[in-house]
Amino acid sequence: MSASTFLIVGVVCAGILTACASAPSASADRHSLPDTAPDWAASAAQNSDTAAPDGTTSAVVLFTENADAASISAARTWLVTAGLNLGDQHDSVHSQSISGSYNDFAQAFSTTFVTTDIHDRTAVVPTTDLSVPADLTAIETVAGLVSTDAMKPTLVDSSATSTTTSTTAAPTAAPAPTTSDDCAAYWGQTLSSEWPESVTVEHRSNALCGYGPQQLRAIHQLPDDATGAGATIAIVGVFDDATVEANTNAYFTKAGAQPLRDGQYTHHAPANPDNSRCGGPSSWTVEQHLDVQAVHAMAPDANIVYWGSDTCETQSLYLRLLDAVENGTPENGAPDVISLSFGAPEELDTNADRTLLSRVLVEAASRGISVFASTGNDGDYSQAGDHQDGTDVASPASSPYVTAVGGASIGLDADNTVAVEAGWEVQTRFARNGAIIPPGFIYGAGGGESAYYDRPSWQRDTLSQPGTKRLLPDVSSLADPNTGFIVNAPSDGVVNEDAHGGTSLATPMVASMVAIAKARNGSHIGLATPSLYALAGSSAITDVQPASAATWFRRSPSTGALWLETLYMWDAKPQSLQSGLGWDRVTGLGIPRGTDFLDQFGAQK
């Protein structure tokens, strides 16, 4: 990033507000900051209250790259004069935090704020683009003024429970399926006698009890000597659970896998967590456990660093990502990769938010750090909240400066080889008669075309796809919770081993593959996607296509579910997304695998 690029970065908003503030209109002696209000702000203003809020908020003021010291000093002086508070600085990107009341922000930037609902979230938003005095030419834009619990963990619980553990030694050959309603330790081990005759698929199994650490490595065909030694893998999430290390060690020891050595796992708790936001810490603790345990399963000798954000607001998370980027040097402690298992519909961000994210990600790439983000579990978002008349993709995965990770459903045999795999897009059916359960789609990997980012050159040069915007995902891994990964984590105050999935699982798995490759090759590649697209169609990445497959599961009557027996049909295009030959909007290029990937990643220029 240019030394003349400056940011002023805000602190976390104290809470969701229920009102708004007004401010005078911009006049001829001010210049507007385009796209600082979200696209949907105008309609929000027509349907929301306009009383002044009592709370405080924060912002990220980005300066133009050619701004000189005098212009920046003048802007800082104006911010203080306007009643805004200056806070911490990030020297590597010339940033400084500011905060203040909504009234002070409204007066300073000549806008109004309203409280509204968007995508089932409460949000406080500016209704019109911000403006500043015309002589403050150093100010390019202002990010972070959409206050909402935007980001959610991209985690999905399994239908099955781990009543039969898959972490013990598996038989070397798969026997005939056992007629049972229990979950299966491996693909096809058990199969219910109640499978409806009206549903005929080639590959059938009861839902899996959940894979253990050894099975995650088997999915990516990692050789025994590829352990991630010398690599550092960072994870950014929300809040922090101090029990992760102990729970991970107990689980891995029981599974016959390598526990964390002393000092291998480091966690950075947020400085000022707001436990009243984002569902509270309990909504994020399983995500943190999954991320850490998936990384340790894939790369048992890699160092792991977790960074917890104060809240799930984009501003808080993007700045915590910057903390992870700035930690250490390439020679001492800096991460090789960073995994982001959270996301929100792309349209919730303003253009200013996207600019902030891009600057942080470019800083990461310039330091040789590869960043990976999950594409979400809502497919094309066509059935999400109030968004039923259109499609969307997830942020931050939609940024061309991250590697977007989609998902697959993968069934392993008893000998840990792939029996069946397909894109993770699941349609539900009644198991007694095969009828589709409305609305059909239950969950699946996100994918599609960004509405905001241009298509990067590595996609333009490699893919024959219509359109001009960034396409998601880039690559993929295991995500289906019914072929998921056992995670040892607290639930309702009790630590349990349960299977989980989602692109939250796929993302740290792919990030770990790249970290292992970088450590093995001694490479310092930043943005990973150009090197991944250079391997398109090769033996290093397995193309994923639809398969005739499904899993069966019976819930306990205690769940209160309307239907207890359910079929989960794989990759049946319940929305607009389905895997296919070559790159597709569910799995991207496919799944990075084996020695071929480890040896070839980064070798092609």
C-alpha positions as CSV (number, residue, x, y, z in Angstrom):
1,M,0.0,0.0,0.0
2,S,1.3,3.5,-0.9
3,A,2.8,5.4,2.0
4,S,0.5,8.3,1.1
5,T,-2.6,6.2,1.6
6,F,-4.3,7.1,4.9
7,L,-7.2,5.8,6.9
8,I,-9.0,7.1,9.9
9,V,-10.5,4.1,11.6
10,G,-13.4,4.2,14.1
11,V,-14.0,2.2,17.2
12,V,-16.9,-0.2,17.7
13,C,-20.5,1.2,18.0
14,A,-21.9,0.7,21.5
15,G,-25.0,-1.0,20.4
16,I,-28.0,-1.3,18.0
17,L,-29.9,2.0,18.2
18,T,-33.6,2.5,17.8
19,A,-33.7,6.1,16.4
20,C,-31.8,8.4,14.1
21,A,-30.2,11.8,13.9
22,S,-30.7,14.7,11.5
23,A,-28.3,17.1,10.0
24,P,-28.3,20.1,7.7
25,S,-28.2,19.6,3.9
26,A,-25.0,19.8,2.0
27,S,-24.4,23.2,0.4
28,A,-22.3,24.6,-2.4
29,D,-19.2,24.9,-0.1
30,R,-19.2,21.1,0.5
31,H,-18.3,18.2,-1.7
32,S,-20.2,14.9,-1.7
33,L,-18.6,11.6,-0.9
34,P,-20.3,9.2,-3.3
35,D,-21.6,5.8,-2.3
36,T,-21.2,6.3,1.5
37,A,-24.9,5.5,2.1
38,P,-26.0,1.9,1.1
39,D,-28.0,1.4,-2.0
40,W,-31.1,0.6,0.1
41,A,-30.8,3.7,2.3
42,A,-33.4,5.8,0.4
43,S,-36.2,3.3,0.9
44,A,-35.2,2.8,4.5
45,A,-35.6,6.6,5.1
46,Q,-39.2,6.5,3.9
47,N,-40.2,3.7,6.3
48,S,-38.3,4.6,9.5
49,D,-38.4,6.8,12.5
50,T,-36.3,10.0,12.5
51,A,-35.8,10.8,16.2
52,A,-32.3,11.6,17.3
53,P,-30.4,8.7,18.9
54,D,-28.5,9.0,22.2
55,G,-25.7,6.5,21.3
56,T,-22.3,6.8,19.8
57,T,-20.9,5.4,16.6
58,S,-17.6,5.3,14.6
59,A,-16.3,5.6,11.1
60,V,-13.4,5.0,8.8
61,V,-12.3,8.0,6.8
62,L,-10.1,7.1,3.9
63,F,-7.8,9.7,2.5
64,T,-6.8,10.0,-1.2
65,E,-3.4,8.5,-2.0
66,N,-1.9,11.8,-3.1
67,A,-2.9,13.6,0.1
68,D,0.0,15.6,1.6
69,A,0.8,16.0,5.3
70,A,-0.7,19.5,5.4
71,S,-4.0,18.4,3.9
72,I,-4.3,15.4,6.3
73,S,-3.5,17.6,9.2
74,A,-6.2,20.0,8.2
75,A,-8.7,17.1,7.9
76,R,-7.8,15.9,11.4
77,T,-8.2,19.3,12.8
78,W,-11.6,19.6,11.2
79,L,-12.7,16.2,12.7
80,V,-11.8,17.3,16.2
81,T,-13.4,20.7,15.7
82,A,-16.6,18.9,14.6
83,G,-16.7,17.2,18.0
84,L,-15.3,13.8,16.9
85,N,-12.8,11.9,19.0
86,L,-9.4,10.7,17.7
87,G,-8.2,7.3,18.9
88,D,-5.7,4.6,18.0
89,Q,-3.5,4.7,14.9
90,H,-2.4,1.8,12.7
91,D,1.0,3.1,11.4
92,S,1.4,0.4,8.7
93,V,-1.7,1.8,6.8
94,H,-1.6,5.4,8.3
95,S,-4.9,5.0,10.1
96,Q,-6.5,6.6,13.1
97,S,-9.8,5.8,14.9
98,I,-12.5,8.4,15.5
99,S,-15.8,8.1,17.4
100,G,-18.6,10.4,18.5
101,S,-22.3,10.7,18.9
102,Y,-24.7,10.2,16.0
103,N,-25.6,13.8,16.3
104,D,-22.0,14.9,15.9
105,F,-21.5,12.6,12.9
106,A,-24.7,13.9,11.3
107,Q,-23.7,17.5,11.8
108,A,-20.1,16.9,10.6
109,F,-21.0,15.0,7.5
110,S,-24.3,16.6,6.7
111,T,-26.5,13.5,6.6
112,T,-29.3,11.8,8.6
113,F,-29.4,8.4,10.2
114,V,-32.4,6.0,10.5
115,T,-33.0,2.6,12.1
116,T,-34.4,0.0,9.7
117,D,-34.5,-3.7,9.0
118,I,-32.5,-5.4,6.2
119,H,-32.0,-9.1,5.7
120,D,-33.6,-9.9,9.1
121,R,-31.1,-7.5,10.8
122,T,-31.6,-4.2,12.6
123,A,-29.4,-1.5,11.1
124,V,-28.7,2.2,11.7
125,V,-27.7,3.7,8.4
126,P,-27.0,7.1,6.8
127,T,-29.8,7.9,4.4
128,T,-27.9,10.1,2.1
129,D,-24.3,10.2,0.9
130,L,-22.0,12.1,3.3
131,S,-20.3,15.4,2.5
132,V,-17.4,17.4,3.9
133,P,-16.2,21.0,3.4
134,A,-15.0,21.6,-0.1
135,D,-11.5,22.5,0.9
136,L,-11.0,19.1,2.6
137,T,-9.9,17.4,-0.6
138,A,-7.8,14.8,1.2
139,I,-10.9,13.0,2.3
140,E,-11.9,10.3,-0.3
141,T,-14.6,8.4,1.5
142,V,-16.0,7.3,4.9
143,A,-16.7,3.7,5.8
144,G,-18.2,2.0,8.7
145,L,-21.4,4.1,9.3
146,V,-23.8,1.2,8.6
147,S,-24.2,-0.1,12.2
148,T,-25.6,-3.7,12.1
149,D,-24.8,-7.2,13.2
150,A,-24.0,-7.9,9.6
151,M,-21.6,-10.9,9.7
152,K,-22.7,-14.3,10.8
153,P,-20.6,-17.5,11.2
154,T,-21.0,-19.7,8.2
155,L,-21.5,-22.8,10.3
156,V,-24.2,-25.5,10.0
157,D,-25.0,-28.3,12.5
158,S,-25.4,-31.8,11.4
159,S,-28.7,-33.6,11.4
160,A,-26.9,-36.6,12.8
161,T,-25.4,-36.9,16.2
162,S,-22.1,-38.7,16.8
163,T,-23.5,-41.7,18.5
164,T,-21.0,-43.8,16.6
165,T,-17.5,-42.3,16.5
166,S,-15.6,-42.1,13.3
167,T,-12.3,-41.4,14.9
168,T,-11.4,-45.0,15.8
169,A,-9.6,-47.2,13.3
170,A,-11.8,-48.1,10.3
171,P,-11.9,-51.5,8.7
172,T,-9.9,-51.9,5.6
173,A,-12.8,-53.0,3.4
174,A,-16.4,-51.8,3.4
175,P,-18.8,-54.6,4.3
176,A,-22.4,-54.7,3.1
177,P,-24.6,-51.9,4.7
178,T,-26.2,-52.7,8.0
179,T,-29.9,-52.1,8.1
180,S,-30.2,-49.5,10.8
181,D,-31.5,-46.1,11.6
182,D,-28.2,-45.1,13.3
183,C,-25.8,-42.6,11.7
184,A,-23.0,-44.1,9.7
185,A,-19.4,-44.1,10.7
186,Y,-18.4,-44.1,7.0
187,W,-20.3,-43.9,3.7
188,G,-22.8,-46.8,3.4
189,Q,-22.1,-48.4,6.7
190,T,-25.7,-48.1,7.7
191,L,-28.8,-47.7,5.6
192,S,-32.4,-47.4,6.8
193,S,-34.9,-50.0,5.6
194,E,-37.4,-47.1,5.3
195,W,-35.8,-45.6,2.3
196,P,-38.8,-44.7,0.0
197,E,-39.1,-46.7,-3.2
198,S,-40.0,-43.5,-5.1
199,V,-36.5,-42.0,-4.6
200,T,-33.9,-43.9,-6.6
201,V,-30.3,-42.7,-6.3
202,E,-27.0,-44.4,-7.1
203,H,-25.2,-43.6,-3.8
204,R,-27.1,-44.0,-0.6
205,S,-26.2,-43.8,3.1
206,N,-27.5,-42.8,6.4
207,A,-26.2,-39.4,7.5
208,L,-22.7,-39.8,8.7
209,C,-21.9,-39.5,12.4
210,G,-19.0,-37.2,11.6
211,Y,-15.4,-37.4,10.4
212,G,-12.4,-37.2,12.7
213,P,-9.1,-35.4,12.2
214,Q,-7.6,-38.2,10.1
215,Q,-10.5,-38.1,7.7
216,L,-10.1,-34.4,6.9
217,R,-6.5,-35.1,5.8
218,A,-7.8,-38.1,3.7
219,I,-10.3,-35.9,1.9
220,H,-7.4,-33.7,0.6
221,Q,-5.1,-36.8,0.1
222,L,-2.3,-35.3,2.2
223,P,0.8,-37.4,2.5
224,D,2.1,-38.3,5.9
225,D,5.0,-35.8,5.7
226,A,2.8,-32.8,4.8
227,T,2.1,-31.6,8.4
228,G,2.4,-27.8,8.1
229,A,5.6,-27.6,10.0
230,G,7.0,-24.1,9.8
231,A,3.6,-22.6,8.8
232,T,1.5,-20.1,10.7
233,I,-2.3,-20.1,10.1
234,A,-4.3,-17.2,11.5
235,I,-8.1,-17.2,12.1
236,V,-10.2,-14.1,12.5
237,G,-13.6,-14.5,14.3
238,V,-15.8,-12.7,16.8
239,F,-15.3,-12.9,20.6
240,D,-13.0,-15.5,22.2
241,D,-13.5,-18.7,24.1
242,A,-10.5,-19.4,26.4
243,T,-11.4,-23.2,26.6
244,V,-10.6,-23.9,22.9
245,E,-7.1,-25.3,23.6
246,A,-8.2,-27.6,26.4
247,N,-11.2,-28.9,24.4
248,T,-9.1,-29.4,21.3
249,N,-6.5,-31.4,23.2
250,A,-9.0,-33.6,24.9
251,Y,-10.7,-34.4,21.6
252,F,-7.5,-35.1,19.6
253,T,-6.1,-37.3,22.4
254,K,-9.3,-39.3,22.5
255,A,-9.2,-39.6,18.7
256,G,-5.7,-40.9,18.6
257,A,-4.5,-37.7,16.9
258,Q,-1.7,-35.2,17.8
259,P,-2.8,-32.7,20.5
260,L,-1.5,-29.1,20.4
261,R,2.0,-28.7,21.8
262,D,2.7,-26.0,24.3
263,G,2.7,-22.6,22.6
264,Q,1.3,-23.9,19.3
265,Y,-2.0,-22.1,19.7
266,T,-2.2,-18.4,20.6
267,H,-5.5,-16.5,21.0
268,H,-6.0,-12.7,21.1
269,A,-9.2,-11.8,23.0
270,P,-11.0,-8.6,21.8
271,A,-10.2,-5.5,23.9
272,N,-13.7,-4.3,24.3
273,P,-16.2,-7.1,23.4
274,D,-19.8,-6.1,23.3
275,N,-21.5,-9.3,24.5
276,S,-25.0,-7.8,23.8
277,R,-24.3,-7.9,20.0
278,C,-24.1,-10.6,17.4
279,G,-25.9,-13.2,19.5
280,G,-23.3,-13.0,22.2
281,P,-20.2,-15.2,22.7
282,S,-22.2,-18.5,22.7
283,S,-23.2,-17.9,19.1
284,W,-19.5,-17.9,18.0
285,T,-17.8,-20.4,20.3
286,V,-18.6,-23.5,18.1
287,E,-17.3,-21.6,15.1
288,Q,-14.0,-20.8,16.9
289,H,-13.7,-24.5,18.0
290,L,-14.4,-25.7,14.5
291,D,-11.9,-23.3,12.9
292,V,-9.1,-24.3,15.3
293,Q,-9.8,-28.0,15.2
294,A,-10.1,-28.2,11.4
295,V,-6.8,-26.4,11.0
296,H,-5.1,-28.6,13.5
297,A,-6.5,-31.7,11.9
298,M,-5.2,-30.6,8.5
299,A,-1.9,-29.2,9.6
300,P,-1.0,-30.8,13.0
301,D,2.4,-29.1,13.2
302,A,1.4,-25.6,12.1
303,N,1.1,-22.7,14.5
304,I,-2.4,-21.3,15.0
305,V,-3.2,-17.8,15.9
306,Y,-6.8,-16.7,16.7
307,W,-8.0,-13.1,16.6
308,G,-11.3,-12.2,18.2
309,S,-13.2,-9.1,17.2
310,D,-15.3,-6.9,19.5
311,T,-18.4,-7.4,17.4
312,C,-19.5,-8.8,14.1
313,E,-19.8,-5.4,12.4
314,T,-17.8,-5.2,9.2
315,Q,-15.6,-2.4,10.5
316,S,-14.7,-4.3,13.7
317,L,-13.9,-7.5,11.7
318,Y,-11.9,-5.7,8.9
319,L,-9.8,-4.0,11.5
320,R,-9.2,-7.2,13.4
321,L,-8.1,-8.7,10.1
322,L,-5.6,-5.9,9.9
323,D,-4.3,-6.8,13.3
324,A,-3.7,-10.3,12.1
325,V,-2.0,-9.0,9.0
326,E,0.3,-6.7,11.0
327,N,1.3,-9.4,13.6
328,G,4.9,-10.4,13.2
329,T,7.2,-10.4,10.2
330,P,7.7,-13.0,7.4
331,E,10.7,-14.2,9.4
332,N,9.1,-14.2,12.8
333,G,5.4,-15.0,13.4
334,A,3.6,-13.5,10.5
335,P,0.8,-15.7,9.2
336,D,1.2,-17.5,5.9
337,V,-2.6,-17.6,5.5
338,I,-5.7,-16.2,7.2
339,S,-9.0,-17.9,7.4
340,L,-12.3,-16.0,7.6
341,S,-15.4,-18.2,8.3
342,F,-18.1,-15.5,8.3
343,G,-20.1,-13.6,5.8
344,A,-23.1,-11.4,5.0
345,P,-25.0,-10.5,1.8
346,E,-22.8,-8.3,-0.3
347,E,-25.4,-5.5,-0.6
348,L,-25.1,-4.7,3.1
349,D,-21.7,-3.1,2.5
350,T,-21.3,0.4,1.1
351,N,-18.7,1.1,-1.5
352,A,-16.7,2.8,1.2
353,D,-16.7,-0.5,3.2
354,R,-15.5,-2.3,0.2
355,T,-12.7,0.2,-0.2
356,L,-11.6,-0.3,3.4
357,L,-11.6,-4.1,2.9
358,S,-9.7,-3.9,-0.3
359,R,-7.0,-1.8,1.3
360,V,-6.6,-4.2,4.2
361,L,-6.4,-7.2,1.8
362,V,-3.9,-5.5,-0.4
363,E,-1.8,-4.9,2.6
364,A,-2.0,-8.6,3.4
365,A,-1.0,-9.6,-0.1
366,S,1.9,-7.2,-0.1
367,R,3.2,-9.0,3.0
368,G,2.9,-12.5,1.4
369,I,-0.3,-13.4,3.3
370,S,-3.0,-15.4,1.6
371,V,-6.6,-14.7,2.8
372,F,-9.5,-17.1,2.4
373,A,-13.2,-16.4,3.0
374,S,-16.3,-18.6,3.1
375,T,-19.0,-18.1,0.5
376,G,-21.8,-18.8,3.0
377,N,-24.5,-21.5,3.5
378,D,-27.5,-19.7,1.9
379,G,-26.8,-20.7,-1.7
380,D,-27.8,-17.8,-4.0
381,Y,-29.6,-16.0,-1.1
382,S,-32.9,-16.2,-3.1
383,Q,-34.7,-17.5,-0.1
384,A,-33.0,-15.5,2.6
385,G,-35.1,-13.1,4.7
386,D,-36.7,-10.4,2.6
387,H,-34.4,-11.1,-0.4
388,Q,-36.8,-13.6,-2.1
389,D,-37.0,-11.7,-5.4
390,G,-33.3,-11.8,-6.2
391,T,-29.9,-13.3,-5.7
392,D,-26.7,-12.2,-3.9
393,V,-23.3,-13.4,-3.0
394,A,-21.4,-13.1,0.3
395,S,-18.9,-10.5,1.5
396,P,-16.0,-10.5,2.2
397,A,-15.7,-13.6,-0.1
398,S,-16.8,-11.5,-3.1
399,S,-13.6,-9.4,-2.9
400,P,-11.2,-10.3,-5.7
401,Y,-8.4,-9.9,-3.1
402,V,-9.5,-13.0,-1.2
403,T,-9.8,-16.7,-2.2
404,A,-13.5,-17.5,-2.0
405,V,-14.2,-21.1,-0.7
406,G,-17.3,-23.0,-1.7
407,G,-18.5,-26.4,-0.5
408,A,-18.9,-30.1,-1.4
409,S,-20.7,-33.1,0.0
410,I,-18.1,-35.9,0.4
411,G,-18.7,-39.6,1.4
412,L,-15.6,-41.5,2.4
413,D,-15.4,-45.3,2.3
414,A,-14.2,-47.4,5.3
415,D,-10.7,-47.2,4.0
416,N,-10.9,-43.3,3.8
417,T,-11.1,-43.1,0.1
418,V,-13.7,-41.0,-1.6
419,A,-16.8,-43.1,-2.5
420,V,-18.9,-40.2,-3.8
421,E,-18.7,-36.4,-3.9
422,A,-20.8,-33.6,-5.3
423,G,-21.4,-29.9,-4.9
424,W,-23.0,-28.9,-1.6
425,E,-26.5,-27.8,-2.5
426,V,-29.1,-29.8,-0.6
427,Q,-32.8,-30.4,-1.3
428,T,-34.9,-32.0,1.5
429,R,-37.6,-34.6,0.9
430,F,-40.0,-36.5,3.1
431,A,-38.3,-39.9,3.7
432,R,-41.6,-41.8,3.9
433,N,-42.9,-40.9,0.4
434,G,-40.1,-38.9,-1.3
435,A,-42.1,-35.7,-1.7
436,I,-40.2,-32.4,-1.6
437,I,-40.3,-30.5,1.7
438,P,-41.1,-26.9,0.9
439,P,-39.2,-24.8,0.0
440,G,-36.9,-27.6,-1.0
441,F,-33.6,-25.9,-0.5
442,I,-32.3,-26.3,3.1
443,Y,-28.6,-25.2,2.8
444,G,-25.7,-25.1,0.4
445,A,-22.6,-23.2,-0.6
446,G,-22.9,-19.6,-1.8
447,G,-21.9,-18.7,-5.3
448,G,-22.6,-16.4,-8.2
449,E,-21.5,-13.1,-9.6
450,S,-20.6,-10.0,-7.6
451,A,-22.7,-6.9,-8.3
452,Y,-19.8,-4.6,-7.4
453,Y,-16.3,-6.0,-8.1
454,D,-15.0,-6.3,-11.6
455,R,-13.8,-9.7,-12.8
456,P,-10.1,-10.2,-12.1
457,S,-7.7,-11.1,-14.9
458,W,-7.1,-14.6,-13.7
459,Q,-10.9,-15.3,-14.1
460,R,-11.2,-13.4,-17.4
461,D,-8.2,-15.4,-18.8
462,T,-9.2,-18.8,-17.6
463,L,-13.0,-19.0,-17.5
464,S,-15.6,-18.9,-20.3
465,Q,-18.4,-17.4,-18.3
466,P,-20.8,-14.6,-19.3
467,G,-20.7,-11.3,-17.5
468,T,-18.0,-8.9,-16.4
469,K,-18.0,-9.1,-12.6
470,R,-16.1,-11.2,-10.0
471,L,-17.3,-14.8,-9.8
472,L,-17.6,-17.0,-6.7
473,P,-16.2,-19.4,-5.5
474,D,-12.6,-20.1,-6.5
475,V,-12.1,-23.5,-4.9
476,S,-13.9,-25.7,-2.4
477,S,-13.8,-28.4,0.3
478,L,-16.0,-30.4,2.6
479,A,-19.0,-28.5,3.8
480,D,-22.1,-30.7,4.0
481,P,-22.9,-31.2,7.7
482,N,-24.4,-34.6,7.0
483,T,-20.9,-35.7,5.9
484,G,-19.3,-33.2,8.4
485,F,-16.5,-33.0,10.9
486,I,-16.8,-33.8,14.6
487,V,-16.1,-30.7,16.7
488,N,-15.6,-30.8,20.5
489,A,-17.2,-27.6,21.8
490,P,-19.5,-26.2,24.4
491,S,-23.2,-26.2,23.7
492,D,-25.6,-25.0,26.4
493,G,-22.8,-25.1,28.9
494,V,-21.8,-28.7,28.2
495,V,-18.9,-29.8,26.0
496,N,-20.0,-32.3,23.4
497,E,-18.7,-34.0,20.3
498,D,-21.1,-33.2,17.4
499,A,-20.7,-33.1,13.7
500,H,-20.7,-29.7,11.9
501,G,-20.3,-28.4,8.4
502,G,-20.8,-25.3,6.3
503,T,-18.3,-23.3,4.3
504,S,-17.0,-22.5,7.8
505,L,-15.4,-26.0,7.6
506,A,-14.3,-25.8,3.9
507,T,-12.5,-22.5,4.4
508,P,-9.9,-23.5,7.1
509,M,-9.4,-26.8,5.2
510,V,-8.4,-25.0,2.0
511,A,-6.4,-22.3,3.8
512,S,-4.5,-25.1,5.5
513,M,-3.8,-26.8,2.2
514,V,-2.2,-23.6,0.9
515,A,-0.3,-23.0,4.1
516,I,1.2,-26.5,3.9
517,A,2.1,-25.9,0.3
518,K,3.8,-22.6,1.0
519,A,5.8,-24.0,3.9
520,R,6.8,-27.0,1.8
521,N,7.9,-24.9,-1.1
522,G,9.3,-22.0,0.8
523,S,7.1,-19.6,-1.2
524,H,5.8,-16.2,-0.1
525,I,2.8,-15.9,-2.4
526,G,0.3,-13.3,-1.2
527,L,-3.0,-13.5,-3.1
528,A,-3.5,-17.2,-3.8
529,T,-6.1,-17.1,-6.5
530,P,-3.8,-16.5,-9.5
531,S,-1.7,-19.5,-8.6
532,L,-4.9,-21.6,-8.1
533,Y,-6.3,-20.6,-11.5
534,A,-3.0,-21.5,-13.1
535,L,-3.8,-25.1,-12.0
536,A,-7.3,-25.2,-13.5
537,G,-8.0,-28.6,-15.1
538,S,-4.8,-30.2,-13.7
539,S,-4.3,-33.1,-11.4
540,A,-3.7,-30.7,-8.6
541,I,-7.4,-29.7,-8.3
542,T,-10.2,-32.3,-8.5
543,D,-13.2,-31.1,-10.6
544,V,-16.5,-31.7,-8.7
545,Q,-19.7,-32.6,-10.6
546,P,-23.2,-33.6,-9.6
547,A,-23.7,-37.1,-8.3
548,S,-26.8,-39.2,-7.8
549,A,-26.6,-39.4,-4.0
550,A,-28.5,-38.7,-0.9
551,T,-28.4,-39.3,2.9
552,W,-31.2,-40.4,5.2
553,F,-31.7,-39.3,8.8
554,R,-34.3,-39.7,11.6
555,R,-34.6,-37.0,14.2
556,S,-35.5,-37.7,17.8
557,P,-39.2,-36.9,18.6
558,S,-37.9,-34.6,21.3
559,T,-36.8,-32.1,18.7
560,G,-40.4,-31.3,17.9
561,A,-39.7,-31.4,14.2
562,L,-42.7,-31.6,11.9
563,W,-41.1,-34.4,10.0
564,L,-38.7,-36.8,11.7
565,E,-37.4,-38.8,8.8
566,T,-35.7,-36.7,6.1
567,L,-33.8,-37.4,2.9
568,Y,-31.1,-34.9,1.9
569,M,-30.7,-34.9,-1.8
570,W,-27.3,-33.9,-3.1
571,D,-26.6,-31.1,-5.7
572,A,-30.2,-31.3,-7.0
573,K,-30.3,-27.5,-8.0
574,P,-32.9,-26.5,-5.4
575,Q,-32.1,-22.9,-6.2
576,S,-30.0,-21.6,-9.2
577,L,-26.8,-23.2,-8.2
578,Q,-25.3,-26.6,-9.1
579,S,-21.9,-28.0,-9.7
580,G,-20.8,-28.9,-13.2
581,L,-17.9,-29.7,-15.6
582,G,-15.0,-27.3,-15.0
583,W,-15.5,-24.2,-12.9
584,D,-18.9,-23.8,-11.4
585,R,-20.8,-21.6,-8.9
586,V,-20.8,-24.1,-6.1
587,T,-17.3,-25.6,-6.0
588,G,-15.3,-23.2,-8.2
589,L,-12.3,-25.0,-9.8
590,G,-12.7,-27.9,-7.4
591,I,-10.9,-29.4,-4.5
592,P,-7.1,-28.9,-4.1
593,R,-5.6,-32.4,-3.5
594,G,-2.5,-34.5,-2.9
595,T,1.1,-34.2,-3.6
596,D,0.4,-32.8,-7.0
597,F,-1.2,-29.7,-5.5
598,L,1.5,-29.3,-2.8
599,D,4.3,-29.5,-5.4
600,Q,2.6,-27.4,-8.2
601,F,1.0,-24.6,-6.2
602,G,3.0,-21.4,-7.0
603,A,5.3,-23.2,-9.5
604,Q,3.5,-21.7,-12.5
605,K,3.9,-18.0,-13.1
